[in-house]
Structure formats: structure tokens, C-alpha cells
């Protein structure tokens, strides 16, 4: 039972006017014919141009990050905050196309078992240490080693070996042909920390890497105050001149209740709301002081079923559950039409998307399947969900 959310990556930006005042030079004084005594001539200097004043940016997100360690975080809010501090070899643009970050080029071998990256030179981490091929190897070897207990270990289980070719060339070898390796290495979990930071965790497994992100991004970590905010400030030595910070700081505030996030935007307490509840998106479209950004998402709502429990092992029960949910009604209720019924395990924007037949809403068919499975009277179930407005609404309205 899956619903794709088309408006997951929604930002609402409340623009404050940044006024840059230039100093105007005075009009030249009118001069008279010189007399016998003449005042000394003073050279008139051009006024110095004032640099635009950077302003702080405040972002309301739907929950507190679980970790600022890319190796150990699996939630969107963590990835959002990490993204301004940490970078990987590749990234995705807004259209889900691969773009180069710390890699300047990459290529596969003929059998798609190896991908070789040429690395960007002159990049430094926030602690002043250099980025190079050894950094790539140390990070990937650490996160994929299950003994290190990182949440993302299984994500990198496709890797067989990481080979340093020279200081600025590295090859990732997979256990079998894998044409999706580039996409894996564009994921937020594949961002790099400095070797010194990784070594701290290796030498002391109790070291709290979740609270000490050291990356190569345009912002560096300043502080994390529990349940209040995470704050980052510009990194002056960022490698990409065009991508340097344009704000004084970014403060990420966790605000679980969607209506509270919106009210904070209206009162000017925050500049960005992420995500915006889709049910009120249209309300802001006519506001000249607010921009609403929408785009295709990789997110999906779904009910994951624990098939290790006896009651879910019969495929007819699982099919009945799928037929019992009115997905179109849920889209109208929760997403205000900004979505579609998902016809694959992944969203259309994701690499490898392959559309399949949809389980249509059919309560009679659901009842028939349950009768055939011997559970026509139904059974009790426990449903866990995220503590956010949209997920709670879905959970409350899944009629099975």
C-alpha cells in the first residue's frame, strides 16, 4: 500500500528585504577664478563600496535530527542538516540527475564491477585536513564494516574493495555487476568526514560522532541544543567559490506540529518551513512575500508488513490489506491532490523505477481474500508511524 508524495520536498521561504545602501558622492563644488591666494587642492576620493550585510537564516524542520554522522543517520531531517556541512563524490540535483561534487569525473569498467573516480584537488575539511583518495577509502571501509555498528553498514554492502590508485584517484569495486554504484555514492550516507574524525570513532567506540560533523561543505557545525536547534556557520575555506555561504548562519529548529511551523513563518520567527503541509500550500500561492517551491519527490507513504508474524505470512492477507485501503481518498485527505498512487516499490524519480499493476480499492475483494485465508473475522494489528502531522493522519485513516 504505497502512495507517492509529489510535494515532499517543499520549501516555503518568507523573504525579508535586504537593503544595501551605497554611499553617494557629493556634487562637485562650484569653483571661482583663482585669486592670488589659493587654498590647497584636496584630492577627492571615491567612496568605498559597502559589502552586503549577511543575514541569519532560520529553518523549521519537522523533527530533530537523530544524528549528524552520515554513517549513522537514516532519516530525512538528519540528511537535511548534514547536507550543508558534508559532501560526497556525487550528488543529485533537483531533477535527480547525478552531478559531480568531490569527484571531477568517473567511469565504469566494461563489466560494471568497478567505478573509478578522479578527485577534486585543493579541498580541505573544516578541521584543516586535506581531502584525498585515502579519505574515501577510510570512510567507506569504516561504514561498511558491520563490526563498527553504523546504521548505514548494509547500504554499502555491495562494496567488495576500495582501491587507492593515487592521491586523487580511487576505485570502488563491487561484489557483482552493479550499474547503480554511482547513485549509491551520491546518497547522503556516502558523504565524507575527515580522517581524524573517523579515527576518533575507531580508537574510542564511545566517541559521539553523532554530534561532531567535520565535513567539506560550505557551512561548519557550531552547536546542537537538544530539542531547540542545530546551528551552522560559514566555512571560509570552502572550495567552491560560487557555492560559498550567502547567509551569516543557518539555524535548524525542530517543530513537530505542522500548524506551528506555518505560524512561525507568518510571524517571521522562521524564514523557511520544510516540509510544508500540502493542505495549506495553495493558501500561500497568492502571498507576494512567500515563495512556495514544489517538485517531484523520492518519498513514499507505505505500510510495511512484518511477515515474520504468523498472521501476515499468507499472501492473501497481505493482498486483502492492500485492496482495503482507499489510496486516492488518502491522497485527497493528506496531500490535497499533490500525489499519486505509487505503482512500484520506489518513486518514478528514483533510478530503477519499474511500474507495476496497482491493487485497486475493492473492499469486497479484500473480504473474500480474508475469508479464503481463514481470518474472515479479522484480527488485531499494531501500527507504528512517525510523529509528524502527515504520517499521523495517514495512520489514523488507514482502514484495514
C-alpha positions in Angstrom: 0.0 0.0 0.0 2.1 2.8 -1.2 1.3 6.5 -2.1 4.0 8.6 -3.7 4.2 12.1 -2.3 4.9 14.6 -5.1 5.2 17.6 -2.7 7.6 16.2 -0.1 10.5 18.5 -0.9 8.5 21.7 -0.3 10.2 24.8 1.0 8.3 27.9 2.0 10.5 31.0 2.0 9.5 34.2 3.6 11.6 36.9 2.0 12.9 39.8 4.1 14.1 42.7 2.2 17.9 43.1 2.4 18.6 46.7 1.7 22.1 47.7 0.6 22.7 51.4 0.9 25.5 52.8 -1.3 27.3 56.0 -0.2 26.6 58.7 -2.9 29.4 61.1 -3.6 28.6 64.8 -3.1 28.1 67.0 -6.1 31.3 68.8 -7.1 31.6 72.3 -5.7 31.4 75.3 -8.0 34.8 76.9 -8.4 35.7 80.5 -8.9 38.5 82.1 -10.7 41.7 81.7 -8.7 43.0 84.7 -6.7 46.5 85.5 -5.6 45.9 83.2 -2.5 44.6 79.8 -3.3 43.5 77.1 -0.9 45.4 73.8 -1.2 43.8 71.3 -3.5 42.5 68.2 -1.8 42.1 65.1 -4.0 38.6 63.7 -3.8 38.4 60.0 -3.1 35.8 57.7 -4.5 33.5 56.3 -1.7 34.2 52.8 -0.7 31.6 50.3 -1.7 29.8 48.6 1.2 29.6 44.8 1.1 26.1 43.4 1.5 25.3 42.5 5.1 24.8 38.8 5.6 21.7 37.8 7.5 21.0 34.7 9.6 18.6 32.1 8.2 16.2 30.1 10.4 14.6 26.9 9.1 11.8 25.0 10.8 12.0 21.2 10.2 9.5 18.6 11.3 11.7 16.8 13.8 15.1 16.9 15.5 17.9 15.1 13.6 18.8 11.7 15.0 22.5 12.1 14.0 24.8 14.4 12.2 27.0 11.5 11.3 26.2 10.4 7.7 27.3 6.9 8.5 24.7 6.6 11.3 21.6 8.5 10.2 18.7 7.2 8.3 16.1 10.0 8.5 15.4 12.9 6.2 15.8 15.6 8.9 19.3 14.5 9.7 20.2 14.4 5.9 18.8 17.9 5.5 21.0 19.4 8.2 24.0 17.3 7.2 23.7 18.5 3.6 25.1 21.9 4.3 28.2 20.6 6.1 29.1 17.3 4.4 29.7 16.3 0.8 30.3 13.1 -1.2 31.8 12.3 -4.6 28.5 12.9 -6.3 25.1 14.3 -5.6 21.6 14.6 -7.1 20.2 17.8 -8.5 16.5 18.8 -8.2 15.7 16.6 -11.2 17.5 13.6 -9.7 20.4 13.8 -12.2 23.8 13.0 -11.0 26.2 15.9 -10.5 29.9 15.9 -9.5 30.9 17.2 -6.1 34.2 16.0 -4.7 34.7 13.9 -7.9 35.7 15.7 -11.1 35.0 12.6 -13.3 34.1 9.0 -13.0 33.8 5.9 -15.2 32.7 2.2 -15.1 34.7 -0.7 -16.3 33.1 -2.9 -19.0 31.6 -5.4 -16.6 30.2 -2.7 -14.3 32.0 -4.2 -11.3 34.3 -1.1 -10.8 33.8 2.6 -10.8 36.8 4.9 -10.8 36.7 8.5 -9.6 39.1 11.4 -10.3 39.0 13.5 -7.2 38.9 17.3 -6.7 42.2 18.7 -5.5 42.7 21.6 -3.1 39.7 20.6 -0.9 40.1 20.9 2.9 37.9 19.7 5.8 36.6 22.0 8.5 39.5 20.8 10.7 42.0 21.8 8.1 43.0 18.3 6.9 43.0 17.6 3.2 40.5 15.6 1.1 42.1 12.8 -1.0 41.7 9.2 -2.0 42.7 7.9 1.4 39.8 9.8 2.9 37.4 8.0 0.5 38.9 4.6 1.4 38.9 5.2 5.2 35.3 6.4 5.2 33.9 3.6 3.0 35.8 0.9 4.7 34.7 2.1 8.1 31.0 2.5 7.4 30.6 -0.9 5.6 32.3 -2.9 8.4 29.4 -4.2 10.4 31.6 -4.6 13.5 31.6 -0.8 13.7 27.8 -0.8 14.3 26.9 2.0 11.9 23.3 2.3 10.8 24.3 2.6 7.2 26.5 -0.5 7.1 24.1 -2.6 5.0 23.7 0.3 2.5 27.3 -0.2 1.4 27.2 -4.0 1.5 27.7 -4.0 -2.3 31.3 -2.9 -1.9 34.0 -5.6 -2.2 37.0 -3.3 -2.1 38.1 0.3 -2.2 41.4 0.8 -4.0 43.6 3.9 -3.8 45.2 4.4 -7.2 47.0 7.6 -6.3 46.3 10.7 -4.1 43.5 11.8 -6.3 42.1 8.7 -7.9 40.1 5.9 -6.2 38.3 2.8 -7.5 35.3 1.2 -5.8 34.9 -2.5 -6.7 31.5 -4.3 -6.2 30.9 -7.9 -5.4 28.9 -8.3 -8.6 27.9 -6.1 -11.6 26.2 -3.0 -10.3 25.4 -0.2 -12.6 23.7 1.7 -9.7 27.0 2.3 -7.9 27.2 5.9 -8.9 23.7 6.5 -7.5 24.6 4.8 -4.2 27.7 7.0 -3.9 25.5 10.1 -4.5 23.4 9.3 -1.4 23.7 11.5 1.7 25.1 8.4 3.6 28.1 8.5 1.3 29.3 11.9 2.5 32.8 12.1 3.9 34.2 13.0 7.3 37.8 13.9 7.9 40.2 11.0 8.6 40.9 12.5 12.0 37.2 12.4 12.8 36.8 8.8 11.7 39.9 7.7 13.7 38.4 9.2 16.8 35.5 6.7 16.5 37.8 3.8 15.6 40.1 4.5 18.6 37.1 5.1 21.0 33.8 3.4 20.0 32.1 5.5 22.7 33.1 8.7 20.9 29.9 10.7 20.0 30.4 11.2 16.3 26.6 11.9 16.0 27.3 15.4 17.5 30.6 16.2 15.8 30.3 16.5 12.0 33.5 17.5 10.2 33.0 17.8 6.5 34.0 19.8 3.5 30.7 21.7 2.9 30.0 25.5 2.8 28.9 25.5 6.4 30.6 24.1 9.6 29.0 22.9 12.8 28.6 25.4 15.6 26.2 23.9 18.2 23.4 21.5 18.9 21.0 22.3 21.7 18.7 19.4 22.4 15.1 19.9 21.2 15.9 23.6 20.4 18.1 23.9 17.4 21.2 22.9 15.4 23.3 25.9 14.2 25.9 26.1 11.5 28.1 29.0 10.3 30.0 29.6 7.0 33.3 27.8 6.3 35.6 30.4 4.9 37.9 28.0 3.1 35.1 26.3 1.1 36.5 25.0 -2.2 33.6 26.2 -4.4 33.6 30.0 -4.7 30.2 30.1 -6.3 28.8 27.8 -3.6 30.0 29.8 -0.6 27.6 30.7 2.1 25.4 33.7 1.3 24.0 33.9 4.9 25.5 34.7 8.3 24.3 31.4 9.8 21.6 28.7 9.4 19.6 27.6 12.5 17.5 24.4 12.1 14.6 24.3 14.6 12.7 21.1 15.1 8.9 21.8 15.1 6.8 18.7 15.1 3.4 20.3 14.6 2.8 21.5 11.1 0.5 24.3 12.0 3.1 25.6 14.5 5.7 25.7 11.7 3.4 27.6 9.5 2.5 30.1 12.2 6.2 30.7 12.9 6.6 31.6 9.2 3.7 34.0 9.3 5.1 35.8 12.4 8.6 36.0 11.0 10.1 33.7 13.6 11.5 31.4 10.8 12.4 32.0 7.2 11.8 28.6 5.7 9.4 25.8 6.6 10.4 22.3 5.5 8.2 20.4 4.7 5.1 22.5 4.1 1.8 20.7 4.8 0.3 20.2 1.4 -3.2 21.0 2.6 -2.2 24.7 3.0 0.1 25.1 0.1 -2.5 26.9 -2.0 -3.1 29.4 0.8 0.4 30.8 0.2 0.5 30.9 -3.5 -1.1 34.4 -3.6 1.1 35.8 -0.9 3.7 38.1 -2.6 6.0 37.8 0.4 6.2 34.0 0.3 7.6 31.6 -2.3 6.4 28.0 -2.5 8.7 25.6 -4.1 7.3 22.2 -5.3 8.9 19.3 -7.1 8.8 15.6 -7.7 9.8 13.6 -4.6 11.5 10.3 -3.9 9.3 9.9 -0.8 6.5 7.3 -0.4 3.9 6.5 2.2 3.6 2.8 2.7 2.6 0.2 5.3 5.5 -2.1 6.0 4.3 -5.6 7.0 6.2 -7.8 9.4 5.9 -11.1 7.5 7.7 -13.0 10.3 4.4 -12.8 12.2 2.0 -15.8 11.5 -1.0 -13.6 10.6 0.9 -11.9 7.7 2.5 -15.0 6.2 -0.4 -15.8 4.0 -0.1 -13.7 0.8 -3.9 -13.4 0.6 -3.9 -11.5 3.9 -1.4 -9.0 2.5 -3.3 -8.6 -0.7 -6.5 -8.0 1.2 -4.9 -5.3 3.2 -3.8 -3.6 0.0 -7.3 -3.8 -1.5 -8.8 -2.4 1.7 -7.1 0.9 1.6 -8.6 3.7 -0.5 -5.4 5.3 -1.6 -7.0 8.0 -3.8 -9.0 9.2 -0.8 -5.9 9.3 1.3 -4.1 11.4 -1.3 -7.0 13.9 -1.3 -7.2 13.9 2.5 -3.5 14.2 3.4 -1.8 15.6 0.3 -4.7 17.7 -1.2 -4.1 16.0 -4.5 -0.3 16.6 -4.6 0.4 13.0 -5.1 -0.4 9.8 -6.9 -0.8 6.1 -6.1 2.6 4.5 -6.2 2.8 1.6 -8.7 6.3 0.4 -7.8 8.5 -0.1 -4.7 10.1 3.2 -5.5 9.0 6.6 -6.8 9.3 7.4 -10.6 12.2 9.8 -9.9 14.4 7.1 -8.5 16.9 5.1 -10.6 15.5 1.6 -11.4 11.8 2.6 -11.3 9.6 0.0 -12.9 5.8 0.5 -12.9 3.7 -2.5 -11.8 -0.1 -3.2 -11.6 -1.9 -1.3 -8.8 -4.1 -3.0 -6.2 -7.4 -1.2 -6.8 -9.6 -0.2 -3.9 -12.0 -3.1 -3.5 -13.5 -4.0 -0.1 -15.4 -7.0 -1.3 -12.3 -8.5 -2.8 -10.5 -7.8 0.5 -13.2 -9.6 2.5 -13.1 -12.6 0.1 -9.4 -12.9 0.4 -9.5 -12.8 4.2 -12.3 -15.5 4.2 -10.1 -17.7 2.0 -7.2 -17.2 4.3 -9.3 -18.3 7.3 -9.4 -14.9 9.1 -12.7 -13.6 7.9 -13.5 -12.2 11.3 -10.3 -10.0 11.2 -7.5 -9.6 13.7 -5.8 -7.0 15.8 -2.7 -5.2 14.5 -0.2 -2.7 15.9 0.8 0.2 13.6 3.9 2.3 14.2 4.3 5.6 12.5 6.5 8.7 12.5 5.4 11.6 14.8 4.6 14.1 12.2 1.3 15.6 11.1 1.0 13.9 7.7 2.2 10.4 8.9 -0.2 10.5 11.9 -3.1 11.5 9.6 -2.3 8.6 7.3 -2.1 6.2 10.2 -5.4 7.4 11.6 -7.2 6.9 8.3 -5.8 3.6 7.1 -9.0 1.5 7.3 -8.0 -2.2 7.1 
